[in-house]
Amino acid sequence: MPIVGINYEKCNGCGICLTACPLPGYYYNRNEETDQIIYDSHGKKCLKCGQCITQCPEDAIIYEKMGNTSTFEGIQNMDSYLPYNKSFNFLAACRSTRRYKKQQVPNEILEKVLKAMSFAPTGVNMRAETFTVISDQEVLRSLSSAIIEELKKNEITWRIFRRQFSIITTIYDIPVFYDAPHVIFISSPLNIVFGGFNLGNIITYGRLAAQSLGLGTCWNGWTQMANDSNPKIRGSVKLKGPLLIAFTIGYPDVAFHRIPPRIEKEVRFI
Ligand SMILES: Cc1cc2nc3c(=O)[nH]c(=O)nc-3n(C[C@H](O)[C@H](O)[C@H](O)COP(=O)(O)O)c2cc1C
């Protein structure tokens, strides 16, 4: 059981855990006779989202097998920790990188990216996705060829990408992955509506974390398209499915001097 109960020596009875829990009433309740907050999982596993742990002002929630909490100065004052103008610049400057240095990214740096990815929100906190880093250039080369072959099979798809590939196959050795030293694959067993959203969130966390480490990335939709039409693509490297998404990662061999123009969205306030 992840949440084991409440430490009543610490609990001040405020009931914040009741509203912190996304399933109030299922796990946390107030005993009407004693007015005490009670935790009763009725034998079911909670979502392990940890909301009750993060919000309890007295640190009174008892849990196990969930890892450790952490905190930092400014956690309750994010606008001073990372003011909007800085976070806006950081987000707006996030570019797709299509030229990489040959240099390998040390494992301890890649692990930082993977750690950030594991903090991305997932529907009902399922966290069912698995991460695979492929740095073996021969494996990437054969995946790249298989993906191109798969894209060619669909007439409409190939009409869209044919010109692009006629150029990039002359520039890059491993065109689908832009000769990146590493590609991070994220697979999910959840072929349901939020399965794909989870993958997108995870990629975005990974890409932003990579940017803060001086790395470049590019979302690789081709992998996803090819995998959707032919699951053998993922089978060749024993990636689990059925959903598969990838991004390239490495030290950028290109400099970005400015933020590109973006037409402001028309927004309706109702
Ligand atoms: C869902 C998704 C799939 C993408 N797939 C590819 C891809 O297969 N190949 C590629 O070179 N870029 C891919 N991109 C990158 C986009 O082309 C890029 O984000 C867009 O052109 C804007 O450029 P920027 O990322 O530098 O702002 C993808 C982006 C997203 C969000």
The ligand as an ORCA input file, in Angstrom:
! r2SCAN-3c Opt
* xyz 0 1
  C       3.936     15.984    -32.749
  C       5.173     16.477    -33.435
  C       5.801     15.684    -34.375
  C       6.966     16.127    -35.019
  N       7.611     15.306    -35.892
  C       8.748     15.718    -36.493
  C       9.465     14.858    -37.373
  O       9.082     13.703    -37.590
  N      10.578     15.336    -37.956
  C      11.040     16.603    -37.740
  O      12.058     16.982    -38.301
  N      10.381     17.439    -36.911
  C       9.263     17.041    -36.269
  N       8.602     17.881    -35.399
  C       9.120     19.240    -35.167
  C       8.234     20.295    -35.833
  O       8.429     20.260    -37.204
  C       8.614     21.653    -35.216
  O       8.230     21.668    -33.873
  C       7.964     22.827    -35.896
  O       8.408     22.903    -37.214
  C       8.291     24.143    -35.194
  O       9.672     24.344    -35.074
  P      10.326     24.525    -33.639
  O      10.127     23.251    -32.877
  O      11.760     24.845    -33.858
  O       9.573     25.671    -32.984
  C       7.475     17.427    -34.726
  C       6.832     18.208    -33.770
  C       5.717     17.750    -33.110
  C       5.087     18.600    -32.032
*
